[in-house]
Amino acid sequence: MGIGDILSKSISYPFSDITKFLIIGIGVIIVDLDTVFGELFGTESFMVILGFIIAVLFSIVMLGYSINVIKKGIDNSNEIPDFDFANNFVDGIKLILIGFVYFIIPLIITLVLLFVFGAIGSGLNQVVGSLGIWALIAVIIFIIFGIFAIVAQARFAISHSISDALSIGEVFEDVKRIGILKIILFLIVVSILISVLALILAIITVIPVIGVMIIDLLLGGFIFLFLNYGIGLLYAE
C-alpha cells in the first residue's frame, strides 16, 4: 500500500462512524479541560486544578485507547473501537513506560555527546562549532528513536506486551521492513496536513471557550483517529 492509499484511508476513517468520531472529540475536550476551565473560571480558580487532574487521568485513557485504533489499522478494519476505560488506562500507563525507555536512551546519549563535544571545544568559536555538531547529532538521534517508538506502539497494539515493544532488535527489523524513508515521508505529509487544517480552523479559537471546544471536538478528534489509524496501516505494510 502506497503513502497515498494510507493517507486516503486514514482521512476517511474518522467519518466511518460519525457518532464515535464525536465521542473521541469529546474525549479530546476532556483532555484539554484545564484550558476550558481556565477560560471559564479564570486561571487562578480551583476548577483549573480539578480540570488538570481530570485531564491527566483521561489523557492516560486516551493514550491507551490509541492502541486500539492502531490495531484497527493493522487489521485494515474501518471500525472505530469502543472505549474500555479500565484496559485503556492500563495500556496508557504501559505506553508511558515504553515511551520513557525510548526517549531516555537518546537523552543519555546526547548528554554524553554534549560532554564530549564541550570538552573538545577550546575557545568560543570551537565551542560554538562543537555544540552545533552536537545539536545536529542530537536531533538525528531523537528522530531515529522517535521512529522506533512509533513502531514499538504498533507492536504493542498487537500483543499488549511491553517486552515486544522494547525488543529494539525486532523493532529495527520492522523499521527496515516498512522502510525508514517511507515512515519519514508519512510523518512529513501528516505534519503538513495537520498544520494546514490547524491554520484553517485557527480563526475559530477567537470565540471564547466555545472556539477551543470546537477545535478539540472536530480537529482534535480527527487528528487522533487519522494519525493512529495511519500508523496501523503503515505498520501492516
Kinemage of the C-alpha trace (Angstrom):
@kinemage 1
@onewidth
@group {chain A} dominant
@subgroup {mainchain}
@vectorlist {calphas} color= white
{ca met a 1} P 0.000 0.000 0.000
{ca gly a 2} L 1.467 3.345 -1.024
{ca ile a 3} L 1.561 6.511 1.081
{ca gly a 4} L -1.326 7.917 -0.956
{ca asp a 5} L -3.548 4.924 -0.154
{ca ile a 6} L -2.590 5.030 3.526
{ca leu a 7} L -3.431 8.727 3.751
{ca ser a 8} L -6.680 8.316 1.815
{ca lys a 9} L -7.892 5.522 4.105
{ca ser a 10} L -6.739 7.382 7.206
{ca ile a 11} L -8.567 10.563 6.186
{ca ser a 12} L -11.839 8.711 5.568
{ca tyr a 13} L -11.565 6.558 8.707
{ca pro a 14} L -12.902 9.116 11.247
{ca phe a 15} L -16.044 9.545 9.115
{ca ser a 16} L -16.810 5.815 9.071
{ca asp a 17} L -18.781 6.349 12.301
{ca ile a 18} L -19.701 9.982 12.973
{ca thr a 19} L -21.109 9.225 16.441
{ca lys a 20} L -17.889 7.616 17.643
{ca phe a 21} L -15.876 10.334 15.914
{ca leu a 22} L -17.695 12.945 18.012
{ca ile a 23} L -17.224 10.834 21.159
{ca ile a 24} L -13.470 10.851 20.520
{ca gly a 25} L -13.689 14.609 20.043
{ca ile a 26} L -15.397 14.922 23.430
{ca gly a 27} L -12.531 12.872 24.843
{ca val a 28} L -10.073 15.409 23.440
{ca ile a 29} L -12.103 18.208 25.065
{ca ile a 30} L -11.773 16.417 28.423
{ca val a 31} L -8.005 16.135 27.882
{ca asp a 32} L -7.988 19.924 27.390
{ca leu a 33} L -10.321 20.552 30.328
{ca asp a 34} L -7.853 22.675 32.296
{ca thr a 35} L -7.719 25.154 29.389
{ca val a 36} L -11.517 25.224 29.120
{ca phe a 37} L -11.919 25.746 32.887
{ca gly a 38} L -9.222 28.418 32.789
{ca glu a 39} L -11.244 30.420 30.275
{ca leu a 40} L -14.488 29.843 32.179
{ca phe a 41} L -13.377 30.413 35.783
{ca gly a 42} L -10.007 32.163 35.491
{ca thr a 43} L -6.513 30.683 35.650
{ca glu a 44} L -6.304 31.062 39.454
{ca ser a 45} L -9.502 29.087 40.096
{ca phe a 46} L -9.542 25.750 41.917
{ca met a 47} L -11.536 24.443 38.943
{ca val a 48} L -8.383 24.710 36.817
{ca ile a 49} L -6.589 22.346 39.217
{ca leu a 50} L -9.568 19.967 39.124
{ca gly a 51} L -9.647 20.196 35.333
{ca phe a 52} L -5.911 19.468 35.182
{ca ile a 53} L -6.276 16.317 37.322
{ca ile a 54} L -9.178 15.065 35.185
{ca ala a 55} L -7.244 15.932 32.013
{ca val a 56} L -4.164 13.970 33.107
{ca leu a 57} L -6.174 10.883 34.047
{ca phe a 58} L -8.183 10.942 30.828
{ca ser a 59} L -5.028 11.582 28.794
{ca ile a 60} L -3.786 8.197 30.003
{ca val a 61} L -7.088 6.616 28.950
{ca met a 62} L -6.869 8.238 25.506
{ca leu a 63} L -3.262 7.108 25.158
{ca gly a 64} L -4.301 3.528 25.856
{ca tyr a 65} L -7.298 3.850 23.537
{ca ser a 66} L -4.978 4.933 20.720
{ca ile a 67} L -3.564 1.395 20.777
{ca asn a 68} L -6.990 0.023 19.842
{ca val a 69} L -7.174 2.442 16.904
{ca ile a 70} L -3.691 1.424 15.727
{ca lys a 71} L -4.780 -2.225 15.908
{ca lys a 72} L -7.784 -1.469 13.682
{ca gly a 73} L -5.360 -0.003 11.157
{ca ile a 74} L -3.140 -3.078 11.320
{ca asp a 75} L -6.226 -5.250 10.724
{ca asn a 76} L -7.348 -2.890 7.922
{ca ser a 77} L -10.730 -2.586 9.652
{ca asn a 78} L -12.894 0.534 9.260
{ca glu a 79} L -14.498 0.020 12.676
{ca ile a 80} L -13.813 2.665 15.315
{ca pro a 81} L -13.334 0.776 18.604
{ca asp a 82} L -15.343 1.327 21.762
{ca phe a 83} L -13.743 2.616 24.954
{ca asp a 84} L -12.748 0.101 27.612
{ca phe a 85} L -11.732 2.568 30.311
{ca ala a 86} L -10.010 0.130 32.686
{ca asn a 87} L -7.959 -1.607 29.993
{ca asn a 88} L -7.317 1.677 28.181
{ca phe a 89} L -5.930 3.191 31.384
{ca val a 90} L -3.630 0.206 31.983
{ca asp a 91} L -2.423 0.297 28.361
{ca gly a 92} L -1.857 4.034 28.699
{ca ile a 93} L 0.405 3.507 31.722
{ca lys a 94} L 2.326 0.837 29.804
{ca leu a 95} L 2.750 3.173 26.829
{ca ile a 96} L 4.139 5.878 29.104
{ca leu a 97} L 6.736 3.397 30.365
{ca ile a 98} L 7.590 2.358 26.800
{ca gly a 99} L 7.904 5.978 25.707
{ca phe a 100} L 10.121 6.739 28.715
{ca val a 101} L 12.538 3.985 27.704
{ca tyr a 102} L 12.668 5.049 24.063
{ca phe a 103} L 13.373 8.678 24.919
{ca ile a 104} L 15.637 8.256 27.959
{ca ile a 105} L 18.164 6.400 25.773
{ca pro a 106} L 18.675 9.244 23.241
{ca leu a 107} L 18.642 11.741 26.131
{ca ile a 108} L 21.526 9.927 27.816
{ca ile a 109} L 23.409 9.627 24.515
{ca thr a 110} L 23.021 13.333 23.728
{ca leu a 111} L 24.129 14.333 27.236
{ca val a 112} L 27.253 12.189 26.861
{ca leu a 113} L 27.896 13.736 23.444
{ca leu a 114} L 27.386 17.206 24.931
{ca phe a 115} L 30.104 16.478 27.486
{ca val a 116} L 32.421 15.078 24.803
{ca phe a 117} L 31.950 17.957 22.342
{ca gly a 118} L 32.123 20.510 25.162
{ca ala a 119} L 35.394 19.001 26.333
{ca ile a 120} L 36.786 19.024 22.782
{ca gly a 121} L 35.952 22.709 22.204
{ca ser a 122} L 38.571 25.181 23.414
{ca gly a 123} L 37.882 28.788 22.591
{ca leu a 124} L 34.495 30.369 21.860
{ca asn a 125} L 34.366 29.617 18.128
{ca gln a 126} L 35.352 25.996 18.619
{ca val a 127} L 32.837 25.549 21.420
{ca val a 128} L 30.025 27.032 19.301
{ca gly a 129} L 31.011 24.803 16.370
{ca ser a 130} L 31.178 21.720 18.589
{ca leu a 131} L 27.769 22.455 20.104
{ca gly a 132} L 26.316 22.950 16.605
{ca ile a 133} L 27.523 19.491 15.597
{ca trp a 134} L 26.198 18.084 18.875
{ca ala a 135} L 22.764 19.652 18.278
{ca leu a 136} L 22.570 18.148 14.770
{ca ile a 137} L 23.536 14.690 16.018
{ca ala a 138} L 21.074 15.015 18.920
{ca val a 139} L 18.193 15.846 16.555
{ca ile a 140} L 19.030 12.861 14.336
{ca ile a 141} L 19.217 10.525 17.339
{ca phe a 142} L 15.862 11.719 18.682
{ca ile a 143} L 14.240 11.326 15.243
{ca ile a 144} L 15.541 7.765 14.956
{ca phe a 145} L 14.322 6.773 18.406
{ca gly a 146} L 11.038 8.596 17.752
{ca ile a 147} L 10.513 6.373 14.718
{ca phe a 148} L 11.391 3.337 16.812
{ca ala a 149} L 8.850 4.440 19.437
{ca ile a 150} L 6.094 4.682 16.816
{ca val a 151} L 6.830 1.174 15.528
{ca ala a 152} L 7.005 -0.052 19.134
{ca gln a 153} L 3.466 1.268 19.688
{ca ala a 154} L 2.247 -0.800 16.752
{ca arg a 155} L 3.975 -3.904 18.115
{ca phe a 156} L 2.370 -3.254 21.493
{ca ala a 157} L -1.040 -2.875 19.805
{ca ile a 158} L -0.756 -6.454 18.569
{ca ser a 159} L 0.443 -8.236 21.705
{ca his a 160} L -0.133 -5.705 24.539
{ca ser a 161} L 3.302 -6.860 25.720
{ca ile a 162} L 5.861 -4.340 26.957
{ca ser a 163} L 8.670 -6.779 26.161
{ca asp a 164} L 7.589 -6.934 22.498
{ca ala a 165} L 7.573 -3.148 22.306
{ca leu a 166} L 11.017 -2.925 23.906
{ca ser a 167} L 12.631 -5.578 21.703
{ca ile a 168} L 14.736 -2.977 19.922
{ca gly a 169} L 16.291 -5.551 17.570
{ca glu a 170} L 12.867 -6.654 16.327
{ca val a 171} L 11.659 -3.070 16.188
{ca phe a 172} L 14.675 -2.276 13.998
{ca glu a 173} L 13.748 -5.180 11.685
{ca asp a 174} L 10.199 -3.812 11.432
{ca val a 175} L 11.558 -0.378 10.554
{ca lys a 176} L 13.672 -1.931 7.795
{ca arg a 177} L 10.676 -3.933 6.557
{ca ile a 178} L 8.454 -0.865 6.316
{ca gly a 179} L 11.247 1.398 5.092
{ca ile a 180} L 12.585 4.295 7.135
{ca leu a 181} L 12.150 6.721 4.229
{ca lys a 182} L 8.515 5.688 3.910
{ca ile a 183} L 7.946 6.289 7.617
{ca ile a 184} L 9.609 9.714 7.445
{ca leu a 185} L 7.598 10.650 4.344
{ca phe a 186} L 4.390 9.585 6.096
{ca leu a 187} L 5.220 11.719 9.139
{ca ile a 188} L 6.142 14.748 6.997
{ca val a 189} L 2.941 14.590 4.946
{ca val a 190} L 0.834 14.054 8.089
{ca ser a 191} L 2.511 17.029 9.791
{ca ile a 192} L 1.847 19.273 6.791
{ca leu a 193} L -1.793 18.180 6.560
{ca ile a 194} L -2.402 18.722 10.277
{ca ser a 195} L -0.713 22.150 10.126
{ca val a 196} L -2.902 23.237 7.210
{ca leu a 197} L -6.073 22.093 8.981
{ca ala a 198} L -4.988 23.850 12.172
{ca leu a 199} L -4.398 27.107 10.303
{ca ile a 200} L -7.782 26.892 8.603
{ca leu a 201} L -9.623 26.307 11.869
{ca ala a 202} L -7.459 28.628 14.000
{ca ile a 203} L -9.828 31.535 13.406
{ca ile a 204} L -12.474 29.700 15.441
{ca thr a 205} L -10.306 29.980 18.563
{ca val a 206} L -11.141 33.704 18.779
{ca ile a 207} L -14.532 32.616 20.130
{ca pro a 208} L -14.082 32.374 23.934
{ca val a 209} L -14.367 28.813 25.358
{ca ile a 210} L -16.624 27.530 22.559
{ca gly a 211} L -13.871 28.078 19.984
{ca val a 212} L -11.417 25.873 21.863
{ca met a 213} L -14.066 23.186 22.354
{ca ile a 214} L -14.999 23.184 18.654
{ca ile a 215} L -11.337 22.816 17.664
{ca asp a 216} L -10.884 19.931 20.132
{ca leu a 217} L -14.119 18.266 19.054
{ca leu a 218} L -13.534 18.394 15.308
{ca leu a 219} L -9.831 18.836 14.647
{ca gly a 220} L -8.640 17.043 17.796
{ca gly a 221} L -10.887 14.048 17.223
{ca phe a 222} L -9.957 13.884 13.539
{ca ile a 223} L -6.198 14.074 14.163
{ca phe a 224} L -6.391 11.424 16.889
{ca leu a 225} L -8.163 8.874 14.676
{ca phe a 226} L -6.390 9.841 11.450
{ca leu a 227} L -2.862 9.614 12.882
{ca asn a 228} L -3.216 6.407 14.892
{ca tyr a 229} L -5.105 4.564 12.166
{ca gly a 230} L -2.430 5.645 9.690
{ca ile a 231} L 0.299 4.247 11.959
{ca gly a 232} L -1.533 0.917 11.974
{ca leu a 233} L -1.863 0.857 8.181
{ca leu a 234} L 1.804 1.800 7.828
{ca tyr a 235} L 2.912 -0.997 10.154
{ca ala a 236} L 0.764 -3.532 8.286
{ca glu a 237} L 2.863 -2.983 5.150
